[in-house]
Structures are given as C-alpha cells and as structure tokens.
Amino acid sequence: MTYGLLYKHQICNRCNKPMLFAITKKTIDECWWRCAKKSCRLTKRVRCGSFFKDKHVPLNKCIMIIYYWSLNDVSQATTEEILKVSSTGVVMSWFGMLRDLCTRWIRDHPIQIGGHGHTVLIAKNLISHRKRSRNGVVLPLNEKWVFGAIDQDTKETFLVEVYETNAETSLPILLKHLLPGTTVCSKDCNEYNKLMRATDNQSILFVAPTGPRKNIVENLWRCMTDKLKRMRGTSDANTLSYLDEFLWHRQRRNGDRSTCFQKALELIRTYYPCS
C-alpha cells in the first residue's frame, strides 16, 4: 500500500459492506481483508485486484524482485541467490512479467528521436543466423537482425526486430521513428536519398558518415549484449520483448537506484492502478 500497488480499501462481494484490514497468520502475506459485518466475515487476500493477485510469493520478496530488476545490472541468478528463492523459475517468471510491461509501455509510447539540428547513426546487428546441422544441411532458420538508430548527442535510441536491412525495408522504419529535420549518417545514403526523392519526401536527410562515430554504435551493442548475457539464456521468440526492456531501461538510465526503483513502481501503477 505504501507504494500504491495495493488497494487501500475493499468492499465485501457478499454484503457490499466495507472490509477491514487485519493481521493474520493464515495467509502468506500475514494479513488480509475481512468483512466488518459479524454475520458475514468474508475474507479477501490483501493483493486482490492488484498486479500481485495471482502470484504465490510473499509480498516483501515481490517488492525486492522488482527492486533488483529495476537496477538493470543484477541477473536473475544473482537475484535468486540474494533473496534465497528456492522455487525454480520464480524470478525468471517475475522478470518476464516486468519485461511484458515494458513492451506495453513502448507500444503505448512510440519512440521518436532526432529532429532539427540532430544527427543520428544507423545501427544494425545480426542476432541470429542460419545454422548448419552436422551433415552440412542448412537448417530452416531465418536470419534475424536488430535495426535502429542512435542520436549521437543525446544517445536516444530506437531498436526494432527485422529480417532484412536493405534500404527499401529500413526507410519506412526510419520515417516512423525519426522526427522531421533529422540528419542520418549511413554508408547507404545514396540509395536512401534515391528512395526519398521517388516518394517526394524530404523530411529527413541522409549523408555519408564522417569522423570517428563508430564507437557510439559499438557501445550501444555492447550495452545490449551485456544485458542479454546477464540473463543466462534467451529465446528467439522473445527477441522483441528483450529490445523493449532494454529501451525502457535505457530511457531511465540517469538516476540513482532509488529513482530506478520508483520508475519501476510507476510502470506497474500505470497498468495496474490501485486508486
């Protein structure tokens, strides 16, 4: 309740009377809601209707899992060790649920970067490729790329999952995520400008890269791969959610640990309000 993640009041479903908050040893949370009417005494779990409603982990550990996830530098295995969580997959499940909230946030708040006076660098990286079996036969697995751009000054970033990175595929993505007036550095600038002229769209300008800008993109990939390595195992099916989680944390990378934690609580309150 202190963090605004639980309801401060409950109404009895049976007699429609206000319920009282009470301490008890009969639940995992050691508290519950109980109907004030003596002839009823219906009870509810304190987490009823909240983000925690279907979870079977003590609330104090739930909050600590959220805290360690918010830091973005503590692995699932380390969190399990610190909190002494013995049940297999509990922390992994919690990290996955929080990652799903990041995906909802990114979908509801599309990222746009750049603008007049801003220069962005195109970033693309192959994250899964065709693999061969022992007899040399190529397995039917499509190559998967991460494509996006990073503002060289503000370091704002957008990343998406794609299967091709040619100019025809990439241009609509760039037009969606870049603000008008943005200058884009790309070695394929001539091809991009040709497509822009064909569509009579001059909202962004493509130029050839100059100067030592490669480190900016390399640092972006290093941060993302470090994040994936800390997870100790990922699934190709969840690539998009990994990117969304990475972007959500990256947008909130400035601040101390308390600020990161508050941002995580704010994310939960956005989709599970308990007012």
C-alpha positions as CSV (number, residue, x, y, z in Angstrom):
1,M,0.0,0.0,0.0
2,T,2.9,2.3,0.7
3,Y,4.0,2.0,-2.9
4,G,0.5,2.4,-4.3
5,L,0.5,-1.2,-5.6
6,L,-2.3,-2.5,-3.4
7,Y,-5.8,-1.2,-2.7
8,K,-6.3,0.7,0.5
9,H,-10.0,-0.2,0.7
10,Q,-12.1,-3.2,-0.2
11,I,-15.8,-3.8,-0.4
12,C,-17.3,-7.2,0.5
13,N,-18.7,-9.0,-2.5
14,R,-21.3,-10.8,-0.4
15,C,-22.9,-8.0,1.6
16,N,-21.5,-4.9,0.0
17,K,-20.1,-3.6,3.3
18,P,-16.6,-2.1,3.8
19,M,-13.9,-4.6,4.7
20,L,-11.3,-4.2,7.5
21,F,-7.6,-4.7,7.1
22,A,-6.4,-7.4,9.6
23,I,-3.3,-9.2,10.6
24,T,-3.4,-13.0,10.4
25,K,-1.1,-16.0,10.2
26,K,-3.4,-17.8,7.8
27,T,-2.0,-16.2,4.6
28,I,1.4,-16.0,3.0
29,D,1.2,-12.2,3.4
30,E,0.2,-12.4,7.1
31,C,-2.6,-10.0,6.5
32,W,-6.0,-9.9,4.7
33,W,-9.2,-8.0,4.2
34,R,-12.2,-9.2,6.3
35,C,-15.8,-8.1,6.2
36,A,-16.7,-5.8,9.1
37,K,-20.2,-7.4,9.3
38,K,-20.1,-10.2,12.0
39,S,-22.6,-12.3,10.3
40,C,-20.5,-12.3,7.1
41,R,-16.8,-12.2,7.8
42,L,-15.9,-12.9,4.2
43,T,-12.2,-12.5,3.6
44,K,-10.0,-11.4,0.7
45,R,-6.3,-11.6,0.0
46,V,-4.7,-8.2,0.5
47,R,-3.3,-8.4,-3.0
48,C,-6.8,-8.9,-4.5
49,G,-7.2,-7.0,-7.8
50,S,-3.6,-5.9,-8.0
51,F,-0.5,-6.8,-10.1
52,F,0.3,-9.4,-7.4
53,K,-3.1,-11.1,-7.4
54,D,-2.1,-14.4,-9.0
55,K,1.4,-14.6,-7.5
56,H,2.4,-17.0,-4.8
57,V,5.4,-15.3,-3.5
58,P,5.5,-13.2,-0.2
59,L,4.9,-9.5,-0.9
60,N,8.2,-8.5,0.6
61,K,10.1,-10.7,-1.8
62,C,7.9,-9.5,-4.7
63,I,9.0,-5.9,-3.9
64,M,12.7,-7.0,-3.7
65,I,12.5,-8.8,-7.1
66,I,11.1,-5.6,-8.6
67,Y,13.9,-3.6,-7.0
68,Y,16.7,-5.8,-8.4
69,W,15.0,-5.9,-11.8
70,S,14.8,-2.1,-11.8
71,L,18.6,-1.7,-11.3
72,N,19.2,-3.4,-14.7
73,D,22.6,-4.7,-13.6
74,V,21.6,-7.7,-11.4
75,S,21.0,-11.1,-13.1
76,Q,18.1,-13.4,-12.4
77,A,20.5,-15.9,-10.9
78,T,22.0,-13.3,-8.6
79,T,18.5,-12.2,-7.5
80,E,17.6,-15.8,-6.7
81,E,20.7,-16.1,-4.6
82,I,20.3,-12.9,-2.7
83,L,16.6,-13.5,-1.9
84,K,17.1,-17.2,-1.3
85,V,14.3,-18.1,-3.7
86,S,14.3,-21.9,-3.9
87,S,11.4,-22.4,-6.3
88,T,12.7,-22.9,-9.9
89,G,11.6,-20.3,-12.4
90,V,10.1,-17.8,-9.9
91,V,12.5,-14.9,-10.5
92,M,12.6,-15.7,-14.2
93,S,8.8,-15.5,-14.3
94,W,8.8,-12.2,-12.5
95,F,11.4,-10.7,-14.8
96,G,9.4,-11.9,-17.7
97,M,6.2,-10.2,-16.4
98,L,8.0,-6.9,-15.9
99,R,9.5,-7.2,-19.4
100,D,6.0,-7.6,-20.8
101,L,5.0,-4.3,-19.1
102,C,8.0,-2.7,-20.8
103,T,6.6,-4.0,-24.2
104,R,3.2,-2.5,-23.4
105,W,4.8,0.8,-22.5
106,I,6.9,1.0,-25.6
107,R,3.8,0.2,-27.8
108,D,1.8,2.9,-26.0
109,H,4.7,5.5,-26.2
110,P,6.3,5.1,-29.6
111,I,9.9,6.3,-29.6
112,Q,10.8,9.1,-31.9
113,I,14.3,10.6,-31.9
114,G,16.3,13.3,-33.7
115,G,14.8,16.5,-35.1
116,H,16.2,19.7,-36.5
117,G,19.9,20.0,-35.7
118,H,20.2,16.4,-34.6
119,T,22.4,13.7,-36.3
120,V,21.6,10.0,-35.8
121,L,23.7,7.0,-36.7
122,I,22.1,3.9,-38.2
123,A,22.7,0.8,-36.0
124,K,22.1,-2.8,-37.2
125,N,23.4,-6.1,-35.9
126,L,22.8,-9.7,-36.8
127,I,21.5,-11.6,-33.7
128,S,20.5,-15.0,-35.2
129,H,21.7,-16.6,-38.4
130,R,21.2,-19.7,-40.4
131,K,22.8,-22.7,-38.7
132,R,24.1,-26.0,-40.3
133,S,23.5,-29.4,-39.0
134,R,26.3,-32.0,-38.6
135,N,25.9,-33.1,-42.2
136,G,26.2,-29.6,-43.5
137,V,22.5,-29.0,-44.3
138,V,21.3,-25.5,-43.6
139,L,18.5,-25.5,-41.0
140,P,15.3,-23.6,-41.9
141,L,16.0,-20.6,-39.7
142,N,15.6,-17.0,-40.9
143,E,18.3,-14.5,-40.2
144,K,17.2,-12.0,-37.6
145,W,18.5,-8.5,-37.3
146,V,18.2,-5.7,-34.8
147,F,17.9,-2.4,-36.7
148,G,17.6,1.1,-35.3
149,A,19.3,4.4,-34.8
150,I,21.0,6.4,-32.1
151,D,21.3,10.2,-31.6
152,Q,25.0,11.0,-31.5
153,D,24.4,13.8,-29.0
154,T,21.5,12.8,-26.7
155,K,22.1,9.0,-27.1
156,E,18.4,8.5,-27.5
157,T,17.8,5.2,-29.3
158,F,15.1,3.1,-31.1
159,L,15.6,-0.6,-32.0
160,V,13.3,-3.0,-33.8
161,E,13.5,-6.6,-34.9
162,V,13.7,-7.1,-38.7
163,Y,14.6,-9.9,-41.1
164,E,16.1,-7.7,-43.8
165,T,18.1,-4.5,-43.6
166,N,18.1,-3.2,-47.1
167,A,17.1,0.4,-47.8
168,E,13.6,-0.5,-49.0
169,T,12.8,-2.2,-45.8
170,S,14.6,0.2,-43.5
171,L,13.3,3.5,-44.8
172,P,9.7,3.2,-43.6
173,I,11.0,2.3,-40.1
174,L,13.3,5.3,-40.1
175,L,10.4,7.6,-41.2
176,K,8.3,6.3,-38.4
177,H,10.9,6.8,-35.6
178,L,12.8,9.9,-36.8
179,L,11.5,13.4,-36.3
180,P,11.4,15.7,-39.4
181,G,14.6,17.6,-40.0
182,T,16.9,14.7,-38.8
183,T,20.2,14.1,-40.5
184,V,21.0,10.4,-40.8
185,C,24.6,9.1,-41.3
186,S,24.6,6.0,-43.4
187,K,27.0,4.4,-45.9
188,D,23.9,3.6,-48.0
189,C,23.0,7.3,-48.1
190,N,22.8,7.5,-51.9
191,E,20.3,4.6,-52.0
192,Y,18.2,6.2,-49.2
193,N,18.1,9.6,-50.9
194,K,17.1,8.0,-54.2
195,L,14.1,6.4,-52.4
196,M,13.3,9.6,-50.7
197,R,13.2,11.5,-54.0
198,A,11.0,8.8,-55.5
199,T,8.4,9.3,-52.7
200,D,8.8,13.1,-52.8
201,N,9.6,13.1,-49.1
202,Q,12.3,15.3,-47.8
203,S,11.6,15.2,-44.1
204,I,15.0,13.6,-43.3
205,L,18.4,13.9,-44.9
206,F,20.9,11.1,-45.5
207,V,24.6,11.8,-45.6
208,A,27.7,9.8,-45.7
209,P,29.4,9.1,-42.3
210,T,32.4,11.2,-41.4
211,G,34.7,11.2,-38.4
212,P,35.1,8.7,-35.6
213,R,31.4,7.8,-34.9
214,K,31.7,4.0,-34.9
215,N,32.3,3.8,-31.2
216,I,28.9,5.2,-30.4
217,V,27.2,2.3,-32.2
218,E,29.6,-0.2,-30.8
219,N,28.9,1.0,-27.3
220,L,25.2,0.6,-27.9
221,W,25.6,-3.1,-29.0
222,R,28.0,-3.7,-26.1
223,C,25.3,-2.5,-23.6
224,M,22.6,-4.6,-25.2
225,T,24.7,-7.8,-25.4
226,D,25.8,-7.3,-21.8
227,K,22.2,-7.2,-20.8
228,L,21.4,-10.4,-22.7
229,K,24.4,-12.2,-21.2
230,R,23.3,-11.4,-17.7
231,M,20.0,-13.3,-18.5
232,R,22.0,-16.5,-18.9
233,G,19.7,-17.8,-21.7
234,T,17.3,-16.2,-24.1
235,S,14.7,-17.3,-26.6
236,D,14.5,-16.2,-30.2
237,A,10.7,-15.9,-29.8
238,N,11.1,-13.2,-27.2
239,T,13.7,-11.0,-29.0
240,L,11.3,-8.1,-29.4
241,S,10.4,-8.1,-25.7
242,Y,14.2,-8.1,-24.8
243,L,14.6,-5.0,-27.0
244,D,11.6,-3.3,-25.4
245,E,13.0,-3.9,-22.0
246,F,16.4,-2.7,-23.0
247,L,15.0,0.5,-24.4
248,W,12.7,1.1,-21.3
249,H,15.7,0.9,-19.0
250,R,17.9,3.0,-21.4
251,Q,15.4,5.8,-21.3
252,R,15.7,5.8,-17.5
253,R,19.4,5.2,-17.1
254,N,20.1,8.5,-15.5
255,G,19.4,8.5,-11.8
256,D,20.3,6.7,-8.6
257,R,19.0,3.3,-7.5
258,S,16.1,4.7,-5.6
259,T,15.0,6.6,-8.8
260,C,15.2,3.5,-10.9
261,F,13.0,1.6,-8.3
262,Q,10.4,4.4,-8.3
263,K,10.3,4.3,-12.1
264,A,9.6,0.6,-12.0
265,L,6.8,1.1,-9.5
266,E,5.4,3.8,-11.7
267,L,5.4,1.4,-14.6
268,I,3.3,-1.1,-12.6
269,R,0.9,1.5,-11.4
270,T,0.4,2.6,-15.0
271,Y,-1.2,-0.7,-16.0
272,Y,-2.4,-1.9,-12.6
273,P,-3.7,1.2,-10.8
274,C,-4.9,0.7,-7.3
275,S,-6.6,4.0,-6.6
